[in-house]
Amino acid sequence: MRDIEAAARLLGPALIVLLGGLIGLMMAGLLSGVTELGQAALNRGRDRGADNCRRSHKP
C-alpha cells in the first residue's frame, strides 16, 4: 500500500506537468494555424485588389 502511495505522490505532479505541456503544444498549434489562415486571407484579399485595379485601368 505504501508503494502505491509513493508512486502516486511522484506520478501525480509529473502527470499534471505533462498534461500542461500537451495543452500548451495544442494551443501553440492552434494559434499558428489561425495566424496562417489570417495571413492567407489577407494575401488573397490583396491579390484580388490588385486584379481589380488592373481591370479598371485598361489601356
Stockholm file with secondary structure:
# STOCKHOLM 1.0

chainA/1-59         MRDIEAAARLLGPALIVLLGGLIGLMMAGLLSGVTELGQAALNRGRDRGADNCRRSHKP
#=GR chainA/1-59 SS CHHHHHHHHHHHHHHHHHHHHHHHHHHHHHHHHHHHHHHHHHHHHHHHHHHHHHHHTCC
#=GC SS_cons        CHHHHHHHHHHHHHHHHHHHHHHHHHHHHHHHHHHHHHHHHHHHHHHHHHHHHHHHTCC
//
